Amino acid sequence: MKPTRRDLVAGSGALLAASTLSVPALLGQSRPRVVVVGGGPGGATAAKYLARDSQGGISVTLVEENETYQTCFHSNLYIGGFKRYDEIVHRYDTLASTYGIAIVRSRATQVDRDKSEVVLSDGRRLPYDRLVLSPGIDLNYDSVPGWSQAAEEMMPHGWKPGRQTQLIREKLDAVPDGGTIVMIAPPNPYRCPPGPYERASMFAHVLKETGRAKARIIILDPKESFSKQGVFMPDWERRYGAMIEWLGPKVHDGITSVDPKTGTVVTGFETYANCAFVNVIPAQMAGAIARDAGLAPADGYCTIDPATMKSVVDPTIVVLGDACQAGDMPKSAFSANSQAKVAAMILRGELVGAPTFPARYINTCWSMVDTDDAIKVGGRYEPRDGRIAAVETFISQPGESAEIRRQTQAENLAWYDAICADMFT
Ligand SMILES: Cc1cc2nc3c(=O)[nH]c(=O)nc-3n(C[C@H](O)[C@H](O)[C@H](O)COP(=O)(O)OP(=O)(O)OC[C@H]3O[C@@H](n4cnc5c(N)ncnc54)[C@H](O)[C@@H]3O)c2cc1C
């Protein structure tokens, strides 16, 4: 079934007023149809840039299962007490009222690639000329022995938005002075490479500020090294003394099991019993809709053409953000936003003859270490040798002045406001 007249009209009022398009043209088949699944940084940005820059020439439908979008980016600032929860929640109304995007609040359950239709959970079918998938990640609940979806309340991940983010903060608030937090970090590739380490910093910040500096945060990492490690580790020492301890796989010898009921974590070398709080961040993979469409291996990510962001399996489908393998680009909101602009430009070229130019991508990942103290890593990227390759990179240095760190945090806050405005308004 096609989107209802109501869906389309709900999204097209402001556009109608601002354009010369007739109602039949807005509702009809003459315009090429792009369906976008997922209203995060990849999907929302692509929908907006397709609708806005084609000036009504492309019919854009955004399928999103949630009414609002809570950003995982800056969720660590919420956990650290630097932002209120409502400051990281955003709405889709402006995308509908200003750009004429039809917002369909539903879960997409299947991509029928033979018929070029997206099937929704209520059975409706949305036909498309091009499909944009940006469903984010799914968690691999089998990747940590003893942990499961049923245990995610007791040992939260906080790696998907909503209640999980709030649970992390509640668990942190309940940690006693002298208590032990164990964080199990994820294997590569995963959403937001510096995210676990920023989160550990925020844990230490809150505990220290609230008179619980005897608490310990132990990070059990399956990786030999992590993003911005050379900056995080001296900063942890300087800011928090012995509160944060990072253990690589050779030191902890692997996670043998966790017991959510008793708060126990067993490694090859040690048993951490009666933990005040265990934060399990498991292995990750592309969101189900992309894997089920045959665009990625069962537990992996979608391979894309680096010049267009199109799936190498099906060139009528673009895959953005965390769900794709983007070469040297990390899985970040900034990356997803940058990829979406390239994809929207390419699709506008194909569908309405707009001019195109070679793909160029950018990203920066900021991480807060403490109050007025942030670090960053980032770069510029281009298609090279069949992949998205870094052509220029930068990273904060250990021992930078307090003023540089303050400026970096000011950039971080300004970036958040700017990218959210870019996505949702
Ligand atoms: C703790 C943490 C901190 C982070 N900090 C930063 C940071 O500082 N900077 C940064 O750039 N990035 C950061 N990130 C990473 C960032 O959040 C992700 O990279 C980004 O959200 C990816 O965008 P996306 O569009 O690919 O997916 P998502 O943001 O996950 O959006 C996917 C959307 O699709 C919807 N959806 C999924 N499947 C379906 C379906 N079948 N039908 C309908 N709707 C569907 C979901 O509801 C969701 O709204 C952080 C992540 C975490 C966890």
The ligand as an SDF file (V2000), in Angstrom:
LIG
                    3D

 53 58  0  0  0  0  0  0  0  0999 V2000
   27.5310    6.7860   24.3340 C   0  0  0  0  0  0  0  0  0  0  0  0
   27.6260    7.2780   22.9150 C   0  0  0  0  0  0  0  0  0  0  0  0
   28.2250    8.4940   22.6550 C   0  0  0  0  0  0  0  0  0  0  0  0
   28.3350    8.9630   21.3540 C   0  0  0  0  0  0  0  0  0  0  0  0
   28.9340   10.1710   21.1280 N   0  0  0  0  0  0  0  0  0  0  0  0
   29.0690   10.6220   19.8700 C   0  0  0  0  0  0  0  0  0  0  0  0
   29.6700   11.8970   19.6310 C   0  0  0  0  0  0  0  0  0  0  0  0
   30.0750   12.6000   20.5600 O   0  0  0  0  0  0  0  0  0  0  0  0
   29.7730   12.3100   18.3390 N   0  0  0  0  0  0  0  0  0  0  0  0
   29.3120   11.5780   17.2840 C   0  0  0  0  0  0  0  0  0  0  0  0
   29.4270   12.0420   16.1470 O   0  0  0  0  0  0  0  0  0  0  0  0
   28.7320   10.3580   17.4940 N   0  0  0  0  0  0  0  0  0  0  0  0
   28.6040    9.8720   18.7390 C   0  0  0  0  0  0  0  0  0  0  0  0
   27.9900    8.6560   18.9620 N   0  0  0  0  0  0  0  0  0  0  0  0
   27.6170    7.8030   17.8080 C   0  0  0  0  0  0  0  0  0  0  0  0
   26.2870    8.1850   17.1860 C   0  0  0  0  0  0  0  0  0  0  0  0
   25.2660    8.1700   18.1410 O   0  0  0  0  0  0  0  0  0  0  0  0
   25.9550    7.2130   16.0640 C   0  0  0  0  0  0  0  0  0  0  0  0
   27.0880    7.0210   15.2460 O   0  0  0  0  0  0  0  0  0  0  0  0
   24.8250    7.7690   15.2130 C   0  0  0  0  0  0  0  0  0  0  0  0
   23.6540    7.8660   15.9980 O   0  0  0  0  0  0  0  0  0  0  0  0
   24.5760    6.8950   13.9830 C   0  0  0  0  0  0  0  0  0  0  0  0
   23.5130    7.4190   13.2390 O   0  0  0  0  0  0  0  0  0  0  0  0
   22.6300    6.4690   12.3170 P   0  0  0  0  0  0  0  0  0  0  0  0
   21.7180    7.3580   11.5520 O   0  0  0  0  0  0  0  0  0  0  0  0
   23.5090    5.5340   11.5880 O   0  0  0  0  0  0  0  0  0  0  0  0
   21.8200    5.5460   13.3380 O   0  0  0  0  0  0  0  0  0  0  0  0
   20.8820    5.8850   14.6130 P   0  0  0  0  0  0  0  0  0  0  0  0
   21.2670    7.1680   15.2360 O   0  0  0  0  0  0  0  0  0  0  0  0
   20.8870    4.6690   15.4510 O   0  0  0  0  0  0  0  0  0  0  0  0
   19.4450    6.0920   13.9990 O   0  0  0  0  0  0  0  0  0  0  0  0
   18.7470    4.9890   13.4930 C   0  0  0  0  0  0  0  0  0  0  0  0
   17.2560    5.2920   13.5720 C   0  0  0  0  0  0  0  0  0  0  0  0
   16.5750    4.3030   12.8110 O   0  0  0  0  0  0  0  0  0  0  0  0
   15.4380    3.8630   13.5100 C   0  0  0  0  0  0  0  0  0  0  0  0
   15.1810    2.5130   13.0070 N   0  0  0  0  0  0  0  0  0  0  0  0
   16.0170    1.4380   13.0190 C   0  0  0  0  0  0  0  0  0  0  0  0
   15.4740    0.3930   12.3970 N   0  0  0  0  0  0  0  0  0  0  0  0
   14.2500    0.7990   11.9840 C   0  0  0  0  0  0  0  0  0  0  0  0
   13.2010    0.1460   11.2950 C   0  0  0  0  0  0  0  0  0  0  0  0
   13.3100   -1.1200   10.8820 N   0  0  0  0  0  0  0  0  0  0  0  0
   12.0640    0.8500   11.0320 N   0  0  0  0  0  0  0  0  0  0  0  0
   11.9370    2.1420   11.4410 C   0  0  0  0  0  0  0  0  0  0  0  0
   12.9050    2.8030   12.1050 N   0  0  0  0  0  0  0  0  0  0  0  0
   14.0580    2.1400   12.3690 C   0  0  0  0  0  0  0  0  0  0  0  0
   15.8170    3.9450   14.9750 C   0  0  0  0  0  0  0  0  0  0  0  0
   14.6760    4.0770   15.7950 O   0  0  0  0  0  0  0  0  0  0  0  0
   16.7080    5.2060   14.9860 C   0  0  0  0  0  0  0  0  0  0  0  0
   15.9580    6.3680   15.2580 O   0  0  0  0  0  0  0  0  0  0  0  0
   27.8230    8.1880   20.2690 C   0  0  0  0  0  0  0  0  0  0  0  0
   27.2080    6.9520   20.5390 C   0  0  0  0  0  0  0  0  0  0  0  0
   27.1120    6.5070   21.8530 C   0  0  0  0  0  0  0  0  0  0  0  0
   26.4330    5.1960   22.1110 C   0  0  0  0  0  0  0  0  0  0  0  0
  1  2  1  0
  2  3  1  0
  2 52  2  0
  3  4  2  0
  4  5  1  0
  4 50  1  0
  5  6  2  0
  6  7  1  0
  6 13  1  0
  7  8  2  0
  7  9  1  0
  9 10  1  0
 10 11  2  0
 10 12  1  0
 12 13  2  0
 13 14  1  0
 14 15  1  0
 14 50  1  0
 15 16  1  0
 16 17  1  0
 16 18  1  0
 18 19  1  0
 18 20  1  0
 20 21  1  0
 20 22  1  0
 22 23  1  0
 23 24  1  0
 24 25  2  0
 24 26  1  0
 24 27  1  0
 27 28  1  0
 28 29  2  0
 28 30  1  0
 28 31  1  0
 31 32  1  0
 32 33  1  0
 33 34  1  0
 33 48  1  0
 34 35  1  0
 35 36  1  0
 35 46  1  0
 36 37  1  0
 36 45  1  0
 37 38  2  0
 38 39  1  0
 39 40  1  0
 39 45  2  0
 40 41  1  0
 40 42  2  0
 42 43  1  0
 43 44  2  0
 44 45  1  0
 46 47  1  0
 46 48  1  0
 48 49  1  0
 50 51  2  0
 51 52  1  0
 52 53  1  0
M  END
$$$$
